[in-house]
Amino acid sequence: MVSDLVLTDIRAGYRVLTLNRPDRLNSFSADLHAALMAALIAAEQDKSCRALILTGAGRGFCAGQDLSDGVFTPGETPDLSAPIEKFYNPLVRKLRGIPMPVVCAVNGVAAGAGANLALACDIVIAARSAKFIQAFAKLGLVPDTGGTWLLPRLVGGARARALAMLAEPISAERAETWGMIWKVVEDSDLMAEGHALAASLATQPTDGLALIKQALDASETNTLDAQLDLERELQGRAGRSADYAEGVTAFLERRAPRFVGRAKD
């Protein structure tokens, strides 16, 4: 069943979404795409959900596109722009735009689209044994799933070009050193760290965090003047929220804030 391809574990204030094709290193099929998008939409519609963890079942996080899933037939010329438009681009847009923080817990190899899926999340932690591979060049392809946008901004132009053209794996430790990810943890501690992060984020002013996501993404292409204008607009929205009032009140009363999180429709 499609629903079995992404496991949803509902916790207090957050959800864990687990890619569940371990026999294929959680590589993408059309059904997996559909299941992941459905899980993200369900989380977004649940106002009690204030954070997400994305991880993979088994020994890998995601090996990218499953090449046996009808994208290539010997003797035929495929149109690879079609699955990009139908699946990968909407997925990246959903992850970047979903109004809550997304923690990615990379439990093993993250290759091709799988690597860039991880990098499209807000906070990325990785097991020490994990590896990131921009595998596209080995097939004569271009990094997709946002890779050509994400990599230069995370690691700089020189490293991005080498990663894309050489298609060599890099360790989780190097990814952390280069600023590609937030943190490396021991394999046995990965999910405990992910749960701790998500549980903490689920107590924070979720709508404010969503505005931070919006502002940071816009900053990549905005001029300074445009970004200053956007900050003014977003700060105005944040200042009208119940969470801002609660944060200031709690500060003045010298107590921990009790944030509402996501505004009700």
C-alpha positions as CSV (number, residue, x, y, z in Angstrom):
1,M,0.0,0.0,0.0
2,V,1.1,3.5,-0.7
3,S,0.5,4.6,2.9
4,D,3.0,2.0,4.1
5,L,5.8,3.7,2.2
6,V,6.0,6.6,4.7
7,L,5.4,5.7,8.3
8,T,3.9,8.4,10.5
9,D,4.6,8.4,14.2
10,I,2.5,11.1,15.9
11,R,4.1,12.5,19.1
12,A,3.1,15.3,21.4
13,G,3.4,18.4,19.2
14,Y,5.3,16.8,16.3
15,R,5.4,13.9,13.9
16,V,8.1,11.5,12.7
17,L,7.9,10.7,9.0
18,T,10.0,7.6,8.0
19,L,10.7,6.7,4.4
20,N,10.0,3.0,4.3
21,R,11.5,1.3,1.3
22,P,14.5,-0.1,3.2
23,D,15.1,-2.9,0.6
24,R,15.7,-0.1,-2.0
25,L,17.6,2.2,0.4
26,N,14.4,4.3,0.4
27,S,14.9,5.3,-3.2
28,F,12.1,7.3,-4.8
29,S,9.3,5.6,-6.7
30,A,6.2,7.4,-7.9
31,D,4.3,5.8,-5.0
32,L,6.9,6.9,-2.4
33,H,6.6,10.5,-3.7
34,A,2.8,10.3,-3.4
35,A,3.0,8.9,0.1
36,L,5.5,11.5,1.3
37,M,3.6,14.4,-0.1
38,A,0.4,13.1,1.5
39,A,2.2,12.7,4.9
40,L,3.5,16.3,4.6
41,I,0.0,17.7,3.7
42,A,-1.6,15.7,6.6
43,A,1.0,17.2,9.0
44,E,0.4,20.7,7.7
45,Q,-3.4,20.3,8.2
46,D,-3.0,19.1,11.8
47,K,-2.8,22.3,13.9
48,S,-1.4,20.3,16.8
49,C,1.6,19.4,14.8
50,R,4.3,22.0,15.3
51,A,7.5,20.2,14.0
52,L,8.5,17.3,11.9
53,I,11.3,14.8,11.8
54,L,12.2,13.2,8.4
55,T,14.3,10.0,8.5
56,G,14.7,6.7,6.7
57,A,14.1,3.1,7.6
58,G,16.9,0.6,7.5
59,R,20.6,1.3,6.7
60,G,20.0,4.3,4.3
61,F,18.3,7.6,4.4
62,C,17.4,7.9,0.7
63,A,19.4,6.7,-2.4
64,G,17.6,9.1,-4.8
65,Q,15.6,8.1,-7.7
66,D,14.8,4.4,-8.2
67,L,16.0,3.8,-11.7
68,S,13.9,0.7,-12.0
69,D,10.7,2.7,-11.5
70,G,10.0,3.4,-15.2
71,V,12.2,6.5,-15.6
72,F,14.5,4.7,-18.1
73,T,13.7,2.1,-20.8
74,P,16.5,0.9,-23.0
75,G,16.1,2.1,-26.5
76,E,13.8,5.0,-25.6
77,T,14.7,8.6,-24.8
78,P,13.1,9.7,-21.5
79,D,11.9,13.1,-20.6
80,L,13.4,13.6,-17.2
81,S,11.9,17.0,-16.8
82,A,8.5,15.4,-16.3
83,P,9.2,13.7,-13.0
84,I,11.1,16.8,-11.8
85,E,8.0,18.9,-12.5
86,K,5.6,16.4,-11.1
87,F,7.4,15.1,-8.0
88,Y,10.7,16.6,-7.0
89,N,10.0,20.4,-7.4
90,P,6.7,20.2,-5.5
91,L,8.4,18.2,-2.7
92,V,11.1,20.8,-2.2
93,R,8.6,23.7,-2.3
94,K,6.5,21.9,0.3
95,L,9.5,21.3,2.6
96,R,10.6,24.9,2.3
97,G,7.2,26.3,2.7
98,I,5.5,24.1,5.3
99,P,4.8,26.4,8.3
100,M,6.8,24.5,10.8
101,P,10.5,23.5,11.3
102,V,11.6,20.2,9.6
103,V,14.4,18.3,11.2
104,C,16.1,15.7,9.0
105,A,17.8,12.8,10.7
106,V,20.1,11.3,8.1
107,N,20.6,7.7,9.2
108,G,22.8,6.4,6.4
109,V,23.6,7.1,2.8
110,A,21.9,10.2,1.2
111,A,22.6,10.1,-2.5
112,G,21.4,12.1,-5.4
113,A,17.9,13.5,-4.8
114,G,18.1,11.9,-1.4
115,A,21.0,14.1,-0.4
116,N,19.2,17.2,-1.6
117,L,16.0,16.1,0.1
118,A,17.9,16.2,3.3
119,L,19.5,19.6,2.6
120,A,16.1,21.1,1.8
121,C,15.0,20.5,5.4
122,D,15.5,23.2,8.1
123,I,17.9,21.5,10.5
124,V,19.9,18.5,9.4
125,I,21.6,16.1,11.8
126,A,23.4,13.0,10.6
127,A,24.7,9.8,12.1
128,R,28.5,9.6,12.1
129,S,28.3,6.7,9.5
130,A,26.2,8.7,7.1
131,K,27.5,9.9,3.7
132,F,26.3,12.5,1.3
133,I,26.8,11.9,-2.5
134,Q,25.8,14.2,-5.4
135,A,25.6,11.1,-7.6
136,F,24.1,12.8,-10.7
137,A,27.3,13.3,-12.7
138,K,27.9,9.6,-12.7
139,L,24.8,9.3,-14.9
140,G,25.4,12.3,-17.0
141,L,22.8,14.3,-15.1
142,V,22.5,17.6,-13.3
143,P,21.8,17.9,-9.6
144,D,18.1,18.4,-9.0
145,T,15.8,18.5,-6.0
146,G,17.2,22.0,-5.4
147,G,20.8,20.9,-5.3
148,T,22.2,23.6,-7.6
149,W,20.5,26.2,-5.4
150,L,21.2,24.7,-2.0
151,L,24.8,23.6,-2.4
152,P,26.5,26.9,-3.3
153,R,24.6,28.6,-0.5
154,L,25.6,26.0,2.1
155,V,29.2,25.2,1.1
156,G,30.3,27.9,-1.4
157,G,30.8,27.8,-5.1
158,A,34.1,26.0,-5.3
159,R,33.0,23.1,-3.1
160,A,29.6,23.0,-4.7
161,R,31.1,22.6,-8.2
162,A,33.5,19.9,-7.0
163,L,30.7,18.0,-5.2
164,A,28.5,18.1,-8.3
165,M,31.2,17.3,-10.9
166,L,33.2,14.7,-9.0
167,A,30.2,12.9,-7.4
168,E,32.4,11.7,-4.6
169,P,30.9,10.8,-1.2
170,I,31.7,13.0,1.7
171,S,31.4,12.0,5.3
172,A,29.0,13.4,7.8
173,E,31.9,15.0,9.7
174,R,33.1,16.8,6.6
175,A,29.5,17.9,5.8
176,E,29.3,19.4,9.3
177,T,32.7,21.1,9.0
178,W,31.7,22.6,5.7
179,G,28.4,23.9,7.1
180,M,26.3,21.6,4.9
181,I,24.5,20.2,8.0
182,W,23.9,21.3,11.6
183,K,25.4,18.5,13.6
184,V,27.0,15.0,13.5
185,V,26.0,12.6,16.3
186,E,26.8,9.0,17.1
187,D,24.7,6.5,15.2
188,S,23.1,5.2,18.4
189,D,22.1,8.8,19.4
190,L,20.6,10.0,16.1
191,M,16.9,9.5,16.8
192,A,17.2,10.6,20.4
193,E,18.8,13.8,19.2
194,G,16.1,14.2,16.6
195,H,13.3,13.7,19.0
196,A,14.8,16.1,21.5
197,L,15.1,18.8,18.8
198,A,11.6,18.3,17.5
199,A,10.1,18.2,21.0
200,S,11.8,21.5,21.8
201,L,10.8,23.1,18.6
202,A,7.2,22.0,19.2
203,T,7.1,24.2,22.3
204,Q,8.3,27.3,20.4
205,P,6.3,30.0,18.6
206,T,5.7,27.9,15.5
207,D,4.2,30.7,13.3
208,G,7.2,32.8,14.1
209,L,9.5,30.0,13.1
210,A,7.6,29.8,9.8
211,L,8.2,33.5,9.2
212,I,11.9,32.9,9.9
213,K,11.9,30.2,7.1
214,Q,10.3,32.6,4.8
215,A,12.7,35.4,5.5
216,L,15.8,33.3,5.2
217,D,14.8,31.8,1.8
218,A,13.9,35.3,0.5
219,S,17.3,36.7,1.6
220,E,19.1,34.5,-0.9
221,T,17.8,36.5,-3.9
222,N,16.6,39.8,-2.3
223,T,18.6,43.0,-2.3
224,L,19.3,44.5,1.1
225,D,16.5,47.1,0.6
226,A,14.0,44.4,-0.4
227,Q,15.0,42.2,2.6
228,L,14.7,45.2,5.0
229,D,11.2,45.7,3.6
230,L,10.4,42.1,4.1
231,E,11.7,42.1,7.6
232,R,9.4,45.0,8.4
233,E,6.4,43.2,7.0
234,L,7.1,39.9,8.7
235,Q,8.0,41.6,12.0
236,G,4.6,43.4,11.9
237,R,2.9,40.1,11.4
238,A,4.8,38.4,14.2
239,G,4.1,41.3,16.6
240,R,0.4,40.9,16.1
241,S,0.6,37.2,17.2
242,A,-0.5,35.8,20.5
243,D,2.9,34.2,20.9
244,Y,4.6,37.6,20.9
245,A,2.3,38.8,23.6
246,E,2.9,35.7,25.6
247,G,6.7,35.9,25.1
248,V,6.9,39.4,26.4
249,T,4.5,38.7,29.3
250,A,6.4,35.7,30.3
251,F,9.7,37.7,30.2
252,L,8.2,40.4,32.4
253,E,6.8,37.9,34.8
254,R,10.0,36.0,34.9
255,R,8.5,32.6,33.9
256,A,8.8,30.2,31.0
257,P,6.5,31.1,28.1
258,R,3.6,28.9,27.0
259,F,3.4,29.5,23.3
260,V,0.2,28.6,21.4
261,G,2.2,27.6,18.4
262,R,0.1,27.6,15.2
263,A,-2.7,30.0,14.7
264,K,-6.1,28.4,14.3
265,D,-8.0,28.9,11.0
